[in-house]
Amino acid sequence: MQNAAFSPPSVIETLAFETDAGLGQRARIGLIVLQTDQTIEHEFARLFRGEGVALYHARIPNAMEVSPETLRQMQADLPRTAELLPPSFGFDAIGYACTSGATMIGEACVDEMIRAVHPGARTSNPLTACKAALSALGLRRIALLTPYPPEVTLEMQANLRAAGFETVAVASFNQSDDFTVARISAQSILDAVATIGARDEVEGVFVSCTSLRALDVIAEAEARIGKPVIASNQVLAWHLMRLAGLDGVPEGAGRLFASG
């Protein structure tokens, strides 16, 4: 016996439903990521594991070549990229994930552009977060490790000095290609931190750049030199968490998270 031909229903039933607060009931964090960044989303996924915490990303156009000029060009795209993080989400904190970009554009300018779109959100970037982390750890005489060409590294050194942090040792991988920076091995970063951080005058080490894969070696580097080690992605995650009222201490993320 053949089945009767299928006839679609002429009426679509409307079902009852309830709504709740959605994802991020404890905190909603926004992140403006460089188009060329290969690292920060991977490392943030390890750090933001708390129940009720939602993390949202938007990518900002940037050049693969790192120079003062290309970094400043991001200023034109920051407002539009901030708008890609929907204001209706109600973000607690938003980070601009570029240490060198914040140096060249200016931390206050970055904050102003993000808050023009998200007036209720607190903001950070790796440079501002670095200063907050150094203060939380009680560090003033630090070693600065970057992957940047000299003109970018010198600008960052001057910025930190103006904020009261003495860079008693500075070293760089001297790379202007952001693709190459993301491929610098974690072992190379560890070796560099161990070399520059072992000096007696150094109280701690800041590894700058969100593309550098430093998170895996922070704990080992601290154990090796017996001093705090901080890095761009780590300090930005810590600062955004604290700005959003989160007090988590991710495993293996270094002394910073235990400092408060």
C-alpha positions as CSV (number, residue, x, y, z in Angstrom):
1,M,0.0,0.0,0.0
2,Q,1.5,3.3,-1.0
3,N,1.9,6.1,1.5
4,A,-0.2,9.2,0.8
5,A,1.8,12.1,-0.7
6,F,3.3,14.3,2.0
7,S,1.5,17.5,2.6
8,P,3.3,20.2,4.7
9,P,1.4,21.7,7.5
10,S,-0.5,24.8,6.6
11,V,0.0,26.3,10.1
12,I,3.2,26.8,12.0
13,E,2.7,26.4,15.8
14,T,4.0,29.2,18.0
15,L,5.8,27.7,21.1
16,A,6.1,29.2,24.5
17,F,9.5,30.0,25.8
18,E,11.4,31.7,28.6
19,T,14.5,33.9,28.6
20,D,17.3,34.2,31.0
21,A,20.4,36.4,31.3
22,G,22.2,34.6,28.5
23,L,25.9,33.9,28.5
24,G,28.2,35.9,30.6
25,Q,26.0,36.2,33.7
26,R,29.1,37.0,35.8
27,A,31.0,39.0,33.2
28,R,31.1,39.9,29.5
29,I,34.5,40.7,28.2
30,G,35.2,42.2,24.7
31,L,38.5,42.0,22.9
32,I,39.7,43.9,19.9
33,V,42.3,41.6,18.2
34,L,44.7,42.5,15.5
35,Q,43.9,41.0,12.1
36,T,47.5,39.5,12.0
37,D,47.5,38.1,15.6
38,Q,47.8,34.3,15.8
39,T,48.2,33.9,19.5
40,I,46.0,35.9,21.9
41,E,42.7,34.0,21.3
42,H,44.4,30.7,22.0
43,E,46.0,32.0,25.2
44,F,42.8,33.8,26.4
45,A,40.8,30.6,25.9
46,R,43.1,29.0,28.5
47,L,42.8,31.9,30.9
48,F,39.0,32.6,30.7
49,R,37.5,29.4,31.9
50,G,35.2,30.6,34.6
51,E,31.6,29.6,34.7
52,G,29.4,32.5,33.6
53,V,32.1,34.4,31.8
54,A,31.6,35.2,28.1
55,L,34.4,36.4,25.9
56,Y,33.7,38.1,22.5
57,H,36.3,39.0,19.8
58,A,36.4,41.5,16.9
59,R,39.4,41.8,14.5
60,I,40.8,45.2,13.5
61,P,42.7,45.7,10.2
62,N,46.4,46.1,10.5
63,A,49.5,45.8,8.4
64,M,51.8,42.7,8.8
65,E,54.8,45.0,9.0
66,V,55.3,46.5,12.4
67,S,56.4,50.1,12.4
68,P,55.3,53.4,14.1
69,E,53.5,54.4,11.0
70,T,51.5,51.2,10.5
71,L,50.7,51.0,14.2
72,R,49.2,54.5,14.2
73,Q,47.1,53.6,11.2
74,M,44.9,51.5,13.4
75,Q,43.5,54.6,15.1
76,A,41.2,55.2,12.1
77,D,39.7,51.7,12.4
78,L,39.3,51.5,16.2
79,P,35.8,53.1,16.5
80,R,34.3,50.9,13.8
81,T,35.9,47.8,15.2
82,A,34.6,48.7,18.7
83,E,31.1,48.9,17.1
84,L,31.5,45.3,15.9
85,L,31.2,44.4,19.6
86,P,27.5,45.0,20.0
87,P,26.8,47.6,22.7
88,S,23.6,45.8,23.5
89,F,25.6,43.0,25.0
90,G,26.4,45.1,28.0
91,F,30.2,44.6,28.2
92,D,31.8,44.9,31.6
93,A,35.3,45.3,30.2
94,I,36.8,45.7,26.7
95,G,40.5,45.3,25.8
96,Y,42.4,46.6,22.8
97,A,44.9,43.8,22.3
98,C,48.0,45.6,20.9
99,T,50.9,46.7,23.2
100,S,52.8,48.6,20.5
101,G,49.6,50.0,19.0
102,A,48.6,51.4,22.4
103,T,52.1,52.9,22.7
104,M,51.9,54.7,19.4
105,I,48.2,55.7,19.4
106,G,48.2,56.6,23.1
107,E,46.4,54.8,25.9
108,A,44.0,57.6,26.7
109,C,43.1,57.9,23.1
110,V,42.3,54.2,22.8
111,D,40.2,54.4,26.0
112,E,38.3,57.4,24.7
113,M,37.5,55.7,21.3
114,I,36.2,52.5,22.9
115,R,34.2,54.2,25.5
116,A,32.5,56.5,22.9
117,V,30.9,53.3,21.7
118,H,30.7,51.4,25.0
119,P,30.3,54.1,27.7
120,G,29.5,51.6,30.4
121,A,32.5,49.4,29.9
122,R,35.9,49.7,31.6
123,T,38.8,49.4,29.1
124,S,42.4,48.3,29.0
125,N,45.2,47.4,26.7
126,P,48.4,45.5,27.3
127,L,50.5,48.6,28.1
128,T,48.0,50.0,30.6
129,A,47.6,46.5,32.0
130,C,51.4,46.1,32.3
131,K,51.7,49.2,34.4
132,A,48.9,48.0,36.7
133,A,50.5,44.6,37.0
134,L,53.9,46.1,37.8
135,S,52.4,48.2,40.5
136,A,50.5,45.2,41.9
137,L,53.7,43.2,42.1
138,G,55.7,46.2,43.5
139,L,58.2,46.3,40.6
140,R,60.0,49.4,39.5
141,R,63.3,48.2,37.9
142,I,62.4,45.9,35.1
143,A,63.8,44.2,32.0
144,L,61.8,44.8,28.8
145,L,61.8,42.1,26.2
146,T,60.2,42.8,22.8
147,P,60.1,41.4,19.3
148,Y,60.0,44.9,17.7
149,P,62.3,46.9,15.6
150,P,64.3,49.5,17.6
151,E,62.1,52.6,17.0
152,V,59.1,50.8,18.5
153,T,61.0,49.3,21.4
154,L,62.5,52.7,22.3
155,E,59.0,54.4,22.3
156,M,57.7,51.7,24.7
157,Q,60.8,52.1,26.9
158,A,60.2,55.9,27.1
159,N,56.5,55.4,27.9
160,L,57.3,53.0,30.8
161,R,60.0,55.4,32.1
162,A,57.6,58.3,32.0
163,A,55.2,56.2,34.1
164,G,57.9,55.7,36.7
165,F,59.2,52.3,35.7
166,E,63.0,52.0,35.1
167,T,63.9,49.7,32.3
168,V,67.3,48.7,33.5
169,A,67.7,46.1,30.7
170,V,66.1,46.1,27.2
171,A,66.4,43.3,24.6
172,S,64.6,42.6,21.3
173,F,64.2,39.9,18.7
174,N,64.3,42.9,16.2
175,Q,61.4,41.7,13.9
176,S,59.1,43.9,11.9
177,D,57.1,41.0,10.4
178,D,54.2,40.1,12.7
179,F,53.9,36.7,11.0
180,T,57.4,35.8,12.0
181,V,56.9,37.1,15.6
182,A,54.1,34.6,16.1
183,R,56.4,31.8,15.0
184,I,59.1,32.6,17.6
185,S,59.3,29.5,19.7
186,A,58.3,29.4,23.3
187,Q,61.8,28.0,24.1
188,S,63.4,31.1,22.5
189,I,61.2,33.3,24.7
190,L,62.1,31.3,27.8
191,D,65.8,31.5,27.0
192,A,65.6,35.3,26.4
193,V,63.8,35.9,29.7
194,A,66.3,33.7,31.6
195,T,69.2,35.7,30.1
196,I,67.9,39.2,30.6
197,G,66.1,38.5,33.8
198,A,69.0,36.9,35.7
199,R,70.8,40.3,36.1
200,D,71.0,41.5,39.7
201,E,69.5,44.9,39.0
202,V,66.4,43.4,37.4
203,E,63.4,43.0,39.7
204,G,61.1,41.4,37.1
205,V,60.6,41.0,33.3
206,F,57.9,42.3,31.0
207,V,57.6,40.3,27.7
208,S,55.8,42.6,25.3
209,C,53.6,41.7,22.3
210,T,50.3,39.8,22.1
211,S,51.7,37.7,19.2
212,L,54.5,36.2,21.3
213,R,53.6,32.8,22.8
214,A,54.8,33.5,26.3
215,L,52.0,32.1,28.4
216,D,53.4,28.5,28.3
217,V,56.8,29.6,29.8
218,I,55.9,32.2,32.4
219,A,55.8,29.8,35.3
220,E,59.1,28.1,34.3
221,A,60.7,31.4,33.6
222,E,59.8,32.7,37.1
223,A,61.1,29.5,38.7
224,R,64.3,29.8,36.8
225,I,65.1,33.5,37.6
226,G,63.3,33.7,40.9
227,K,61.5,36.9,39.9
228,P,58.1,37.8,38.5
229,V,57.6,37.5,34.8
230,I,54.7,39.2,33.0
231,A,53.6,39.2,29.4
232,S,51.2,41.1,27.2
233,N,48.4,38.6,26.9
234,Q,48.7,37.5,30.6
235,V,48.5,41.1,31.9
236,L,45.7,42.1,29.7
237,A,43.6,39.0,30.7
238,W,44.4,39.7,34.4
239,H,43.5,43.4,34.1
240,L,40.2,42.7,32.2
241,M,39.3,40.1,34.8
242,R,39.9,42.4,37.7
243,L,38.1,45.3,36.0
244,A,35.1,43.0,35.5
245,G,35.1,42.0,39.1
246,L,36.5,38.5,38.5
247,D,39.1,37.1,41.0
248,G,40.1,33.8,39.4
249,V,43.6,32.5,39.5
250,P,44.3,30.4,36.4
251,E,46.7,27.5,36.9
252,G,50.3,28.1,35.7
253,A,49.7,31.8,34.7
254,G,52.4,33.2,37.0
255,R,52.7,35.2,40.2
256,L,50.6,38.0,38.9
257,F,47.2,36.4,39.4
258,A,48.1,35.6,43.0
259,S,48.9,39.2,43.7
260,G,45.3,40.3,43.7
